[in-house]
Amino acid sequence: MARSPMPFSRFEWLIARRYLRARRAEGGVAVMTWISIIGITLAVFALIATLAVRSGFRTEFVDTILGANAHVTVYQSVQTTETGQLDRSIKDYDDLAARLAEVPGVTRAAPLVKAQVLIANRGRNAGVEVFGIAPSALQAMPGIINAETGQGDPARLGEGIAIGSGVAREIGARVGDRVRVISPDGVRTPMGTSPRANAYDVVYIFSAGRYDIDRTRIYMPLSEAQIFFNREGLADEIEVMVEDPENIDRMGPDLLAAAGPRGLVWTWKDASGGFLRALEVEDNVMFIILSILVLIAAMNIVSGLIMLVKNKNRDIGILRTIGLSEGSILRVFFICGALTGVIGTVAGVILGCLFAIYIDPIFSFVNFIMGGGVWDPAIRGIYALPAQLRPEDVAKAVALSLGLSFVVTIFPARRAARLNPVEALRYE
């Protein structure tokens, strides 16, 4: 008794390969095959490129948030002073910072004084926010003190101020310049409060990677900020850095306990939660839209296979007559459609990965062709289009493309397998 051939035997692959290499008379089938491959290639390329840019955006924003801002800000609730004023200043900030530093997972806790001022240099001025912080704490912030992006000597942070690259560009300042800082809340006199102005040396210019930080922020030694803003012996908040910022929510109860009865905690996720949630929603919507694009591209395989089955009716009848089973015919045409999906997917993955890897020169070329100004950091917050190629994103794109390609191939392949050989050869 003859033994049935194994599924996907060599002869099934040979027949499928012969069908895919259409003769000139069957050019319509070949054209549909190429259209299917190109469609799937472009769809997979678009999906991988979009996922890479999405991952790059989130990573870039989170890195700049964590590198240039406190992971947790601890401040105190408002209380009424003896004069009837509302005040939330921290008086025992050294003790509070020491208690917070003892919380497991905390790497640093530093007092901070914040205020808005006007900075002027050579007739040019800009509104900025002053962060008064100890120089040692500032040097521990990788998003601010960076040898590759910064200018100046970080060791001199206690001798002057550090300004953002956007601020420096706005007022035309360089390292070594002496700039004026003007505060509206200055000296209190019987006639009211007069503005206070002082001159400081620019000892460091930083670039945090985000326009809104570089354009609006300067750093001043804590002791000098306390004097300049009439905050002697006081701090506005405590800046806390932790080992694992992504899991900051787990540390909330411990930080609140260390902060005391008047303590309030505000994490980086609280500050940026709305933006991160918007990114997540946008990611899901874009994935669904691009998945539909992949599905549309995969449907071209159906059209090509239907044409192939119609052109190969006589061949199918002969193959069935000489003993091929319905399963063998189904597998032959399934291989034809699946190979189209695999080739298109592989080409799309290659193009998508190359786009993510070489996004900087590609974007520079586009910017050159468009005459510049394609990317405005004042609007988008970061200086360049980021992309991060993650294996899980590539795997999702490949699984989606191959899954849809294989599924849509089954229907025309089943139609070929169920073709009656008598009907197929009746008019031959």
Secondary structure as UniProt FT lines:
FT   TURN            7..8
FT   HELIX           10..20
FT   HELIX           24..26
FT   HELIX           27..68
FT   STRAND          72..76
FT   STRAND          79..80
FT   TURN            82..83
FT   STRAND          86..87
FT   HELIX           93..101
FT   TURN            104..105
FT   STRAND          106..121
FT   TURN            122..123
FT   STRAND          124..133
FT   HELIX           135..139
FT   TURN            142..144
FT   TURN            147..149
FT   STRAND          151..152
FT   HELIX           154..159
FT   STRAND          161..164
FT   HELIX           165..171
FT   TURN            175..176
FT   STRAND          178..189
FT   TURN            190..191
FT   STRAND          192..206
FT   HELIX           211..214
FT   TURN            215..216
FT   STRAND          217..221
FT   HELIX           222..228
FT   TURN            229..230
FT   TURN            232..233
FT   STRAND          237..242
FT   HELIX           245..251
FT   HELIX           252..259
FT   TURN            261..262
FT   STRAND          263..267
FT   HELIX           268..311
FT   HELIX           313..321
FT   TURN            322..323
FT   HELIX           326..357
FT   HELIX           359..369
FT   TURN            370..371
FT   HELIX           377..380
FT   HELIX           391..417
FT   HELIX           421..425
FT   TURN            426..427
//
